[in-house]
Amino acid sequence: MGAIIDAGSIPVIPLYEQEELHQVTGGTLRPGGIALTAEMLTWCNFKAGSTMLDVGCGPGHTAALMASAFGLQPTGLDPSTAMLAKAARHAPTALLLQGTATAIPCGHRSFDGVISECVLSLAGDIKASLGEMYRVLRPGGLLLLTDIYRKQPQPQVDLPGLKSCITHALPLEEIKAALFQAGFTLLFCRDRSDLLKQLAGQIIFTFGSLEKFWQLFMGIEDARQTCCALATAPLGYYALVAQKEKDNG
């Protein structure tokens, strides 16, 4: 499950499984890390014992936080067996399931909250993913999302040999429209592009430059072209909370 094989039988390794990204993000694999997660959970003010689904739980840091600091009952979902093995160590009380955002292996109205951090753009089908998140939420339940977005309606960025949220980033208005079409009401949306810049700074400090970082995963020329593409197609980062209507199924 860790390596995705394309039509040409060339392994495409998800960026979130790369050890170098774990190193620079402290294991959380996303801008803002666990501090942003705690900020959003505090705002939502879930009751102790609330059931939570972490879609794309990765190594389990969010599930561990929900259980230990907020008294919630987390379920973690991830397609990667490697990530689920790490999650089992970090969040031993969490129920862990293997699966994807587009086909969540849980029943209707199973959770009080769903959280998905830097995952929606990786899922491939935003409509199907949001539909599944809506389905498994109880009426009145909250959806917490953080992810990359494109600041300009330009072509998606190609990262040779890697599966990354960067390659499928959508404009923010398109993401909001998809939420509305899925049946959610947007409660708030905050631009946290400052956290993306902070992560870029951490990468430069650790590896010397963004280009050297990308060279860890691809050839020198591909790394150069990737940096040029990212410079001409600026990205942002958002954090939002949406609600499933209380009287809907």
Residue pairs with C-beta under 8 A, 6 or more apart in sequence:
1 79
1 80
1 81
1 82
1 98
2 13
2 14
2 17
2 80
2 81
2 82
3 11
3 12
3 13
4 11
4 12
4 13
4 14
4 163
5 11
5 12
6 12
10 161
11 161
12 161
12 162
12 163
13 161
13 162
13 163
13 217
14 80
14 122
14 162
14 163
14 164
15 21
15 159
15 162
15 163
15 164
15 165
15 166
15 217
16 29
16 58
16 80
16 83
16 118
16 122
17 80
17 82
17 83
18 216
18 217
20 207
20 213
20 216
20 217
21 29
22 29
22 59
23 206
24 199
24 202
24 203
24 206
24 207
24 213
25 33
25 199
25 202
26 33
26 34
27 59
27 61
28 34
28 37
28 58
28 59
28 61
28 62
29 58
29 59
29 118
30 36
30 117
30 118
30 146
31 118
31 146
31 192
31 195
31 196
31 198
31 199
31 237
32 146
32 192
32 195
32 237
32 239
34 61
34 62
34 65
36 146
36 192
36 195
36 239
37 61
37 62
37 65
37 115
37 117
38 65
38 69
39 239
40 115
40 144
40 146
40 239
40 241
41 65
41 66
41 69
41 70
41 72
41 115
41 144
43 188
43 241
44 113
44 142
44 144
44 241
46 52
46 70
46 72
46 112
46 113
46 142
47 112
48 70
48 71
48 72
49 71
49 72
49 73
50 72
50 73
50 112
50 113
51 72
51 73
51 75
51 110
51 111
51 112
51 113
52 66
52 72
52 73
52 74
52 75
52 111
52 112
52 113
52 114
52 115
53 74
53 75
53 77
53 104
53 106
53 110
53 111
53 113
53 114
53 115
53 136
54 62
54 63
54 66
54 74
54 75
54 76
54 77
54 94
54 115
54 116
54 117
55 77
55 101
55 104
55 114
55 115
55 116
55 119
55 129
55 133
56 77
56 78
56 101
56 116
56 117
56 118
56 119
56 122
56 123
57 63
57 76
57 77
57 78
57 83
57 84
57 87
57 91
57 94
57 96
58 78
58 80
58 83
58 86
58 87
59 83
59 86
59 87
59 90
60 76
60 83
60 86
60 87
60 88
60 89
60 90
60 91
60 94
60 96
61 90
61 91
62 74
62 115
62 117
63 74
63 75
63 76
63 87
63 90
63 91
63 94
64 90
64 91
64 94
66 72
66 74
66 115
67 73
67 74
67 91
67 93
67 94
72 113
74 91
74 93
74 94
74 95
75 94
75 95
75 96
75 97
75 106
75 111
76 84
76 87
76 91
76 94
76 95
76 96
76 97
77 96
77 97
77 98
77 99
77 100
77 101
77 104
77 105
77 106
78 84
78 87
78 96
78 98
78 99
79 98
79 99
79 100
81 98
84 96
84 98
87 94
87 96
88 96
97 105
97 106
99 105
100 123
101 116
101 119
101 120
101 123
101 128
101 129
101 132
101 133
102 123
102 124
102 125
102 128
102 129
102 132
103 132
104 132
104 133
104 135
104 136
106 136
107 136
108 135
108 136
108 249
109 136
109 137
109 138
109 139
109 249
110 136
110 138
111 136
111 137
111 138
111 141
112 137
112 138
112 141
112 142
113 137
113 141
113 142
113 143
113 144
114 133
114 136
114 137
114 141
114 142
114 143
114 144
115 143
115 144
115 145
116 129
116 133
116 143
116 144
116 145
116 146
116 147
117 144
117 145
117 146
117 147
118 146
118 147
118 148
118 165
119 147
119 165
120 126
120 129
120 130
120 145
120 147
120 175
121 147
121 148
121 165
121 166
121 168
121 169
121 170
122 163
122 164
122 165
122 168
123 129
124 168
126 170
126 175
126 178
127 178
127 181
127 182
130 178
130 179
130 181
130 182
130 184
131 182
133 143
133 182
134 143
134 182
134 183
134 184
134 244
137 143
137 244
138 244
139 244
139 245
139 246
139 247
139 248
139 249
140 243
140 244
140 245
140 246
141 243
141 244
142 187
142 241
142 242
142 243
142 244
143 179
143 184
143 241
143 242
143 243
143 244
144 239
144 240
144 241
145 238
145 239
145 240
145 241
145 242
146 192
146 237
146 238
146 239
146 240
147 165
147 169
147 175
147 237
147 238
148 165
148 166
148 169
148 196
148 235
148 236
148 237
149 169
149 170
149 171
149 172
149 175
149 235
149 236
149 237
149 238
150 156
150 169
150 170
150 171
150 172
150 233
150 234
150 235
150 236
151 171
151 234
151 235
151 236
152 171
152 233
152 234
153 171
154 232
154 233
155 233
156 167
156 168
156 169
156 233
157 166
157 167
157 169
157 226
157 229
157 230
157 233
158 167
158 226
158 229
159 166
159 167
159 214
159 217
159 218
159 226
160 218
160 219
160 222
160 226
161 217
161 218
161 222
162 217
162 218
166 230
166 235
169 235
172 189
172 236
172 238
175 238
176 186
176 189
179 186
179 240
179 242
180 186
183 244
183 245
183 248
184 242
184 243
184 244
185 242
185 243
185 245
186 240
186 241
186 242
187 240
187 241
187 242
187 243
188 240
188 241
189 238
189 239
189 240
190 238
190 239
190 240
191 236
191 237
191 238
192 237
192 238
192 239
193 235
193 236
193 237
195 237
196 235
196 236
196 237
200 210
203 210
203 213
204 210
204 213
206 213
207 213
207 216
210 227
210 230
211 223
211 224
211 227
212 223
214 222
214 223
214 226
214 227
215 223
218 226
